[in-house]
Amino acid sequence: MKLTKEEIQFIDNYLIKNEVKYWDVRLELLDHIVSAVEEKITKDGISFNEALLQVHRGFGNQFIEFGVPKIKMFESGLYQSNIGFKKFTRNKQKELGRKYRKMTWNHLKAKFSTFKFWLEYLAVILSFISIYQFKPKACFLIGLLVLILPTIYSAYYSLKDKSTRKSLNFAMATSSAMAVWSLYNLSFYILKDSYENVVNMPHGFFVIVACLFYPMIRANIEVYQNVYKENKKTFNLKFL
């Protein structure tokens, strides 16, 4: 038995009330729940309310029946706990984290296997060396800009398309893109303890860091582009 539009909308609102904040996770859950509810109604001959409550429990959401009036069993049962949905979201985060790390690694290997990228990489290193010889501070600032390019890129898409906001796929892709910046900050804090202040720190060190991380930066940007295209296709999004 197929659910009505009103019943599907009810399930969507029920997920929102259960604090499923990422829209792509909510769409995936909506698809699972609608299919499961339809199957239970068809096979077991039960009502929509009974089927949804069973599916809700099936996701691992806790429900204490003691002290709950029978007429309020359905409403209370759906909103007592959302622990199952939180666990589902955490598992999706881990899954996407592994997926995007693997994608980044594959992009890195692909880049280092092409002569074109080696030329690009060499040109970047020579440019940094040339600038550093004349204006070390300017070179340092350019290096910083290069390191945050993936973050700037993801921020641009966040402003450009509303669909990238409150999306777990884009949140994890952004987190992956910011990994380089996190590594830079780690090296910064390790080194700064050896100097009285930031001004006395060697700019050349951070230029080297920027050059070393450049391939990963390029790979992270490409991964974000792929995530963008993949989600557009998967969810049939109309980007704003």
C-alpha positions as a Markdown table, in Angstrom:
| # | Residue | x | y | z |
|---|---|---|---|---|
| 1 | Met | 0.0 | 0.0 | 0.0 |
| 2 | Lys | 1.4 | 3.4 | -1.0 |
| 3 | Leu | 1.3 | 6.2 | 1.5 |
| 4 | Thr | -0.5 | 9.4 | 0.8 |
| 5 | Lys | 1.3 | 12.7 | 0.4 |
| 6 | Glu | -0.1 | 13.8 | 3.7 |
| 7 | Glu | 1.3 | 10.7 | 5.4 |
| 8 | Ile | 4.7 | 11.2 | 3.8 |
| 9 | Gln | 4.7 | 14.8 | 4.9 |
| 10 | Phe | 3.8 | 13.7 | 8.4 |
| 11 | Ile | 6.9 | 11.5 | 8.5 |
| 12 | Asp | 9.1 | 14.3 | 7.2 |
| 13 | Asn | 7.8 | 16.6 | 10.0 |
| 14 | Tyr | 8.2 | 13.8 | 12.5 |
| 15 | Leu | 11.9 | 13.6 | 11.5 |
| 16 | Ile | 12.3 | 17.3 | 11.8 |
| 17 | Lys | 10.8 | 17.2 | 15.3 |
| 18 | Asn | 13.2 | 14.4 | 16.2 |
| 19 | Glu | 16.1 | 16.8 | 15.4 |
| 20 | Val | 17.3 | 15.2 | 12.2 |
| 21 | Lys | 19.0 | 18.5 | 11.2 |
| 22 | Tyr | 20.8 | 17.5 | 8.0 |
| 23 | Trp | 18.4 | 17.6 | 5.1 |
| 24 | Asp | 20.3 | 14.8 | 3.1 |
| 25 | Val | 20.2 | 12.5 | 6.1 |
| 26 | Arg | 16.5 | 13.3 | 6.5 |
| 27 | Leu | 15.8 | 12.4 | 2.9 |
| 28 | Glu | 17.6 | 9.1 | 3.2 |
| 29 | Leu | 15.7 | 8.3 | 6.4 |
| 30 | Leu | 12.4 | 9.4 | 4.9 |
| 31 | Asp | 12.9 | 7.0 | 2.0 |
| 32 | His | 13.8 | 4.1 | 4.4 |
| 33 | Ile | 10.9 | 4.8 | 6.7 |
| 34 | Val | 8.3 | 5.3 | 4.0 |
| 35 | Ser | 9.3 | 2.0 | 2.4 |
| 36 | Ala | 9.3 | 0.1 | 5.7 |
| 37 | Val | 5.9 | 1.6 | 6.8 |
| 38 | Glu | 4.3 | 0.7 | 3.4 |
| 39 | Glu | 5.7 | -2.9 | 3.7 |
| 40 | Lys | 4.3 | -3.3 | 7.2 |
| 41 | Ile | 0.9 | -2.0 | 6.3 |
| 42 | Thr | 0.7 | -4.4 | 3.3 |
| 43 | Lys | 2.1 | -7.5 | 4.9 |
| 44 | Asp | 0.9 | -7.2 | 8.5 |
| 45 | Gly | -2.4 | -5.4 | 7.8 |
| 46 | Ile | -1.8 | -2.8 | 10.5 |
| 47 | Ser | -2.6 | 0.9 | 10.5 |
| 48 | Phe | -0.2 | 3.7 | 9.5 |
| 49 | Asn | 0.2 | 4.8 | 13.1 |
| 50 | Glu | 1.1 | 1.3 | 14.3 |
| 51 | Ala | 3.5 | 0.7 | 11.4 |
| 52 | Leu | 5.3 | 4.0 | 11.9 |
| 53 | Leu | 5.6 | 3.4 | 15.6 |
| 54 | Gln | 7.2 | 0.0 | 15.0 |
| 55 | Val | 9.6 | 1.4 | 12.4 |
| 56 | His | 10.5 | 4.2 | 14.9 |
| 57 | Arg | 11.4 | 1.6 | 17.5 |
| 58 | Gly | 13.2 | -0.5 | 14.9 |
| 59 | Phe | 15.7 | 2.3 | 14.4 |
| 60 | Gly | 16.7 | 1.9 | 18.1 |
| 61 | Asn | 14.7 | 4.8 | 19.5 |
| 62 | Gln | 13.8 | 4.0 | 23.1 |
| 63 | Phe | 10.2 | 4.0 | 24.2 |
| 64 | Ile | 8.8 | 3.6 | 27.7 |
| 65 | Glu | 5.2 | 2.5 | 27.6 |
| 66 | Phe | 4.6 | 2.5 | 31.3 |
| 67 | Gly | 2.4 | 5.3 | 32.4 |
| 68 | Val | 1.5 | 6.4 | 28.9 |
| 69 | Pro | -2.3 | 6.4 | 28.1 |
| 70 | Lys | -3.3 | 4.2 | 25.2 |
| 71 | Ile | -4.7 | 7.2 | 23.3 |
| 72 | Lys | -1.4 | 9.0 | 23.5 |
| 73 | Met | 0.8 | 6.0 | 22.8 |
| 74 | Phe | 1.4 | 6.9 | 19.2 |
| 75 | Glu | 2.3 | 10.6 | 19.7 |
| 76 | Ser | 4.4 | 9.9 | 22.9 |
| 77 | Gly | 6.2 | 7.0 | 21.3 |
| 78 | Leu | 7.4 | 8.9 | 18.3 |
| 79 | Tyr | 8.9 | 11.8 | 20.3 |
| 80 | Gln | 10.2 | 10.2 | 23.5 |
| 81 | Ser | 13.6 | 9.4 | 22.1 |
| 82 | Asn | 15.7 | 10.1 | 18.9 |
| 83 | Ile | 18.7 | 8.1 | 20.0 |
| 84 | Gly | 18.4 | 5.8 | 17.0 |
| 85 | Phe | 18.5 | 8.7 | 14.5 |
| 86 | Lys | 21.5 | 10.2 | 16.3 |
| 87 | Lys | 23.3 | 6.9 | 16.0 |
| 88 | Phe | 22.3 | 6.7 | 12.3 |
| 89 | Thr | 23.7 | 10.2 | 11.7 |
| 90 | Arg | 27.0 | 9.4 | 13.5 |
| 91 | Asn | 27.4 | 6.2 | 11.4 |
| 92 | Lys | 26.8 | 8.3 | 8.2 |
| 93 | Gln | 29.5 | 10.8 | 9.4 |
| 94 | Lys | 32.0 | 8.0 | 9.8 |
| 95 | Glu | 31.1 | 6.5 | 6.5 |
| 96 | Leu | 31.4 | 9.8 | 4.6 |
| 97 | Gly | 34.7 | 10.5 | 6.4 |
| 98 | Arg | 36.2 | 7.3 | 5.2 |
| 99 | Lys | 34.8 | 7.9 | 1.7 |
| 100 | Tyr | 36.2 | 11.4 | 1.4 |
| 101 | Arg | 39.6 | 10.4 | 2.8 |
| 102 | Lys | 39.8 | 7.6 | 0.2 |
| 103 | Met | 38.7 | 10.0 | -2.6 |
| 104 | Thr | 41.4 | 12.5 | -1.6 |
| 105 | Trp | 44.0 | 9.7 | -1.6 |
| 106 | Asn | 42.9 | 8.5 | -5.0 |
| 107 | His | 43.0 | 12.1 | -6.4 |
| 108 | Leu | 46.5 | 12.5 | -5.0 |
| 109 | Lys | 47.7 | 9.4 | -6.6 |
| 110 | Ala | 46.1 | 10.3 | -9.9 |
| 111 | Lys | 47.8 | 13.8 | -9.8 |
| 112 | Phe | 51.3 | 12.5 | -9.1 |
| 113 | Ser | 50.9 | 10.1 | -12.0 |
| 114 | Thr | 50.6 | 12.9 | -14.6 |
| 115 | Phe | 53.4 | 14.9 | -16.1 |
| 116 | Lys | 51.1 | 18.0 | -16.3 |
| 117 | Phe | 50.6 | 18.1 | -12.6 |
| 118 | Trp | 54.4 | 17.8 | -11.9 |
| 119 | Leu | 54.9 | 20.8 | -14.1 |
| 120 | Glu | 52.2 | 22.7 | -12.3 |
| 121 | Tyr | 53.7 | 21.7 | -8.9 |
| 122 | Leu | 57.2 | 22.7 | -10.0 |
| 123 | Ala | 55.9 | 26.1 | -11.2 |
| 124 | Val | 54.2 | 26.7 | -7.8 |
| 125 | Ile | 57.4 | 25.9 | -5.9 |
| 126 | Leu | 59.6 | 28.1 | -8.2 |
| 127 | Ser | 57.1 | 30.9 | -7.8 |
| 128 | Phe | 57.2 | 30.7 | -4.0 |
| 129 | Ile | 61.0 | 30.7 | -4.1 |
| 130 | Ser | 61.2 | 33.7 | -6.4 |
| 131 | Ile | 58.7 | 35.7 | -4.3 |
| 132 | Tyr | 60.4 | 34.7 | -1.0 |
| 133 | Gln | 63.8 | 36.0 | -2.2 |
| 134 | Phe | 62.4 | 39.6 | -2.6 |
| 135 | Lys | 59.5 | 39.7 | -0.2 |
| 136 | Pro | 59.5 | 37.0 | 2.5 |
| 137 | Lys | 56.5 | 38.4 | 4.3 |
| 138 | Ala | 54.4 | 38.7 | 1.2 |
| 139 | Cys | 55.4 | 35.1 | 0.3 |
| 140 | Phe | 54.3 | 34.1 | 3.8 |
| 141 | Leu | 50.8 | 35.7 | 3.3 |
| 142 | Ile | 50.4 | 34.0 | -0.1 |
| 143 | Gly | 51.3 | 30.7 | 1.5 |
| 144 | Leu | 48.6 | 31.2 | 4.1 |
| 145 | Leu | 46.1 | 32.0 | 1.3 |
| 146 | Val | 47.0 | 28.8 | -0.5 |
| 147 | Leu | 46.5 | 26.8 | 2.7 |
| 148 | Ile | 43.0 | 28.1 | 3.2 |
| 149 | Leu | 41.9 | 27.8 | -0.4 |
| 150 | Pro | 39.8 | 24.7 | 0.2 |
| 151 | Thr | 38.0 | 26.5 | 3.1 |
| 152 | Ile | 37.4 | 29.5 | 0.9 |
| 153 | Tyr | 36.1 | 27.2 | -1.9 |
| 154 | Ser | 33.6 | 25.5 | 0.4 |
| 155 | Ala | 32.5 | 28.9 | 1.9 |
| 156 | Tyr | 31.9 | 30.2 | -1.7 |
| 157 | Tyr | 29.5 | 27.3 | -2.4 |
| 158 | Ser | 27.8 | 27.8 | 0.9 |
| 159 | Leu | 27.0 | 31.3 | -0.1 |
| 160 | Lys | 26.2 | 30.4 | -3.6 |
| 161 | Asp | 23.8 | 27.5 | -3.0 |
| 162 | Lys | 21.5 | 27.1 | 0.0 |
| 163 | Ser | 21.4 | 23.4 | -0.6 |
| 164 | Thr | 25.0 | 23.1 | 0.7 |
| 165 | Arg | 23.9 | 24.3 | 4.1 |
| 166 | Lys | 22.8 | 21.8 | 6.8 |
| 167 | Ser | 23.9 | 19.0 | 4.6 |
| 168 | Leu | 26.0 | 16.2 | 6.1 |
| 169 | Asn | 27.7 | 15.4 | 2.8 |
| 170 | Phe | 28.9 | 19.0 | 2.4 |
| 171 | Ala | 29.7 | 19.3 | 6.1 |
| 172 | Met | 32.0 | 16.3 | 5.9 |
| 173 | Ala | 33.5 | 17.4 | 2.6 |
| 174 | Thr | 34.3 | 20.8 | 4.2 |
| 175 | Ser | 35.8 | 19.1 | 7.2 |
| 176 | Ser | 38.0 | 17.0 | 4.9 |
| 177 | Ala | 39.1 | 20.1 | 3.1 |
| 178 | Met | 40.0 | 21.8 | 6.3 |
| 179 | Ala | 42.4 | 19.0 | 7.3 |
| 180 | Val | 45.3 | 20.8 | 5.6 |
| 181 | Trp | 44.6 | 24.0 | 7.6 |
| 182 | Ser | 44.5 | 21.9 | 10.8 |
| 183 | Leu | 47.9 | 20.4 | 10.0 |
| 184 | Tyr | 49.3 | 23.9 | 9.4 |
| 185 | Asn | 48.0 | 25.1 | 12.7 |
| 186 | Leu | 49.6 | 22.1 | 14.4 |
| 187 | Ser | 53.0 | 22.9 | 13.0 |
| 188 | Phe | 52.4 | 26.6 | 13.8 |
| 189 | Tyr | 51.8 | 25.9 | 17.5 |
| 190 | Ile | 54.7 | 23.5 | 17.7 |
| 191 | Leu | 57.1 | 26.0 | 16.3 |
| 192 | Lys | 55.9 | 29.1 | 18.0 |
| 193 | Asp | 57.0 | 27.8 | 21.5 |
| 194 | Ser | 60.6 | 28.2 | 20.3 |
| 195 | Tyr | 60.3 | 31.9 | 19.6 |
| 196 | Glu | 59.4 | 35.0 | 21.6 |
| 197 | Asn | 56.6 | 36.1 | 19.3 |
| 198 | Val | 55.1 | 35.4 | 15.9 |
| 199 | Val | 57.1 | 38.2 | 14.2 |
| 200 | Asn | 60.4 | 36.3 | 15.0 |
| 201 | Met | 59.2 | 33.1 | 13.5 |
| 202 | Pro | 60.8 | 32.1 | 10.2 |
| 203 | His | 58.5 | 32.8 | 7.3 |
| 204 | Gly | 60.3 | 30.3 | 5.1 |
| 205 | Phe | 59.1 | 27.4 | 7.3 |
| 206 | Phe | 55.5 | 28.2 | 6.5 |
| 207 | Val | 56.3 | 28.7 | 2.8 |
| 208 | Ile | 57.7 | 25.2 | 2.8 |
| 209 | Val | 54.6 | 23.9 | 4.5 |
| 210 | Ala | 52.4 | 25.5 | 1.9 |
| 211 | Cys | 54.5 | 23.9 | -0.9 |
| 212 | Leu | 54.4 | 20.5 | 0.7 |
| 213 | Phe | 50.6 | 20.6 | 1.2 |
| 214 | Tyr | 49.8 | 22.1 | -2.2 |
| 215 | Pro | 49.0 | 18.7 | -3.9 |
| 216 | Met | 46.6 | 17.8 | -1.0 |
| 217 | Ile | 45.0 | 21.2 | -1.4 |
| 218 | Arg | 44.4 | 20.6 | -5.1 |
| 219 | Ala | 43.0 | 17.2 | -4.3 |
| 220 | Asn | 40.7 | 18.5 | -1.6 |
| 221 | Ile | 39.2 | 21.1 | -4.0 |
| 222 | Glu | 38.6 | 18.4 | -6.6 |
| 223 | Val | 36.9 | 16.2 | -4.0 |
| 224 | Tyr | 34.6 | 19.0 | -3.0 |
| 225 | Gln | 33.7 | 19.6 | -6.6 |
| 226 | Asn | 32.9 | 15.9 | -7.0 |
| 227 | Val | 30.7 | 15.9 | -3.8 |
| 228 | Tyr | 28.9 | 18.9 | -5.2 |
| 229 | Lys | 28.2 | 17.2 | -8.6 |
| 230 | Glu | 27.4 | 13.9 | -6.9 |
| 231 | Asn | 24.8 | 15.4 | -4.6 |
| 232 | Lys | 23.2 | 17.4 | -7.3 |
| 233 | Lys | 22.7 | 14.2 | -9.3 |
| 234 | Thr | 21.7 | 12.0 | -6.3 |
| 235 | Phe | 19.1 | 14.4 | -4.9 |
| 236 | Asn | 18.2 | 16.0 | -8.2 |
| 237 | Leu | 18.9 | 19.4 | -6.6 |
| 238 | Lys | 18.0 | 22.7 | -8.1 |
| 239 | Phe | 20.9 | 24.8 | -6.9 |
| 240 | Leu | 20.0 | 28.4 | -6.1 |
